[in-house]
Each structure stands twice: as structure tokens, then as C-alpha cells.
Amino acid sequence: MTDLAARNEHILVVDDDIRIRQMLIRYFEDEGYRVTAVGDGGAMRDCLQKTPVDVILLDLVLPGGEDGLMLARDVRSRSDVPIIMLTGRDDVVDRIVGLEIGADDYIPKPFHLREVLARLRTILRRRQPPVAAPSAEAQDVIHFDGWRLDLGRRQLVTADGTEIVLTTGEFDMLAALARYPGRVFSRDVLMDITHGRRLEAFDRTIDAQIARLRKKVERDPKQPALIKSVRGIGYVFTGRSAP
């Protein structure tokens, strides 16, 4: 995933039920994703030939003589794009076959949209190149806008030499952002860095931590100049680095 596309992945929905397609389009677009929705295998192939996708939500029962299992097998023979199977049939055999031919997950209908989102995020996160949390032994020092961030000593110091006390999570988050100025970090990536993917961590945890961090490093936390929000994606560090 590119820096600016940290939360703009392209989802391809393949389902013959127009109501489900419209529901998934609205929900995932509101979450910041790009969504294309089609009703059969032929339209799915046309889409895959024209544009890359990051994940496919594929219904098991489809019109036109090709079911989701056949389409999943065809896709997997040519691509490693993640596939989440959606089906109203509660058949264990179908589920096992779907996973054996390369589907990444299997969600029965009716489903809860938050569950689909959680499963999708988990799959996409696995494919994202990891961003390591700063090591305790790191000796890097980052200077920006008069601030001094010592990664080895885990200290943040102002221009006049005052040390600002940060929690472990606040320091790890600032370090990750400051090491890559201009890079847009999704909340999921920041969650991995600062919380180690703990189940109790979620988007609002990250937003609250950013808010606390802004109070310590921004002149005006309500008009941040160092850590800016990127609507629908996450956050970006815009501090001016110095040697």
C-alpha cells in the first residue's frame, strides 16, 4: 500500500443481490475505501482486467453458470489478491472447499457490516509491509521545528531544553510519524505500532492518543501544525526536519 493510499484500498464486490451491493458500497465508501460492485463472473473478470483491486468480496451463489468457488479458483490461478467468500448457504463442505482453493476468509449471510469490516482490515493488514516500532537501542535523533526527539533515550526535548514527558504509546506514535514525514499512516498501522494489535484497541483509541499527543507538542492543538488529520485515512507528520 502506498503512503497516500493507506486507507484508499479498492474493494471489488461480486454479488447478484443489488441490495447487498448497494449496502456494501455505501458502508465501505463511508469508511474511506474505493468500491466497485458487479453482479456476475463476467463483470468481475472485466473489472479485474481494467483495474487492480486489493480484495474481493465474492458471493458463493451467482448467475451465469459460474459459482463463487469456480471464480475463486480462477482468480487464485492468476493472482494472490485476497478473497472473502460471502454466502447464504451454511454448508461446511462449501466453506472447506472455498478455503482450500485459496479463499482467505468465509462469512455467512446474513452478516454484520462491522464484522465484514474487521475481517477485511485484518486481511489487508497482513499484506501491508510492516513498520517496526522504534527499538530501545536505536540511536537516531530526529530534529523538527526546534524539537529534539531522541529515539535511543526515548526523550522529547523542546528548543529551550525542557523535556516533555510522554507515555510509551505517545512516544512510539510520535517516533513512527516523525521518522516518515509526509507519509500518511492509517489508524490500523498506528494501532499495530502502539498497541501490538491488541483486541481492545480500536480506531477511537488512536484518535484519543493523537489528541493527547497534540496537547503536548502543538502550539494550538485545535489547529495542529505537526500532526495533521487526513480525512478517511489517518494521520500525517508535517514537521520540518533539520539535520
QUIZIVEN-V751327 format. One record per helix or strand. SS is the DSSP state (H for helix, E for strand). FROM is the first residue (numbers start at 1). TO is the last residue. Records with the same first field share a line. If there is no record, write none. Layout:
SS: FROM-TO ; FROM-TO
This chain:
H: 3-5 ; 18-30 ; 41-50 ; 68-78 ; 92-100 ; 113-127 ; 168-179 ; 187-195 ; 203-217 ; 221-223
E: 10-14 ; 34-38 ; 55-59 ; 82-87 ; 105-108 ; 141-144 ; 147-150 ; 155-157 ; 163-164 ; 184-186 ; 227-230 ; 234-237 ; 241-242
